[in-house]
């Protein structure tokens, strides 16, 4: 794992866990980290990480609109 050092001014009310969560959430959103990797970065379970994503404006469903539309179209070809 890489180690990253970030200098944040003391005047910013931002603890280490919150900073890690913000970074992990953004990297998950961009597809740079899997759900498990992002949860590990923060030291959370996958379920807890999923719950926390909404606080950072990140959807658990990391799926583009075009991917979703393609899946809907593919689903139309199947019957039960």
C-alpha positions in Angstrom: 0.0 0.0 0.0 1.1 3.6 -0.7 1.5 6.0 2.1 0.3 9.6 1.6 1.1 12.5 3.9 -1.3 15.5 3.7 -0.8 18.8 5.6 -4.1 20.3 6.6 -4.2 23.5 8.5 -5.0 23.2 12.2 -7.9 25.6 11.7 -9.7 23.0 9.6 -12.1 20.9 11.7 -11.3 17.6 9.9 -10.1 14.5 11.7 -8.0 11.7 10.2 -10.9 9.3 9.8 -12.9 11.9 8.0 -10.1 12.7 5.6 -9.5 9.1 4.8 -13.2 8.6 4.2 -13.4 11.6 1.8 -10.4 10.2 -0.2 -11.6 6.6 -0.2 -15.2 7.6 -1.2 -13.9 9.7 -4.1 -11.5 7.0 -5.3 -14.3 4.4 -5.1 -16.6 6.8 -7.0 -14.0 7.1 -9.8 -13.5 3.4 -9.9 -9.9 3.5 -8.7 -10.7 1.4 -5.6 -13.1 -1.5 -5.2 -15.6 -1.4 -2.4 -13.5 -3.7 -0.3 -10.3 -1.7 -0.9 -12.0 1.5 -0.1 -13.4 0.1 3.1 -10.0 -1.2 4.1 -8.4 2.2 3.6 -10.8 3.6 6.1 -10.7 0.6 8.4 -14.4 -0.1 8.1 -16.5 -3.1 7.1 -18.0 -3.0 3.6 -21.5 -2.5 5.1 -20.3 0.4 7.2 -18.5 2.0 4.3 -21.6 1.7 2.1 -23.7 3.4 4.8 -21.2 6.2 5.0 -20.9 6.8 1.3 -24.1 8.9 1.2 -22.6 11.4 3.7 -20.0 12.1 1.0 -22.4 12.4 -1.9 -21.3 9.1 -3.4 -23.7 6.4 -4.5 -23.0 2.8 -3.7 -24.2 1.9 -7.2 -21.1 2.9 -9.0 -22.7 2.5 -12.4 -22.7 4.9 -15.3 -25.9 5.9 -17.0 -24.8 4.3 -20.2 -24.0 1.0 -18.5 -27.4 1.0 -16.8 -29.1 1.8 -20.1 -27.2 -1.0 -21.9 -28.2 -3.5 -19.1 -31.9 -2.5 -19.4 -31.8 -3.0 -23.1 -30.0 -6.4 -22.7 -32.6 -7.4 -20.1 -35.4 -6.8 -22.5 -34.2 -9.8 -24.5 -34.8 -12.2 -21.7 -38.1 -13.7 -20.5 -38.8 -15.9 -17.4 
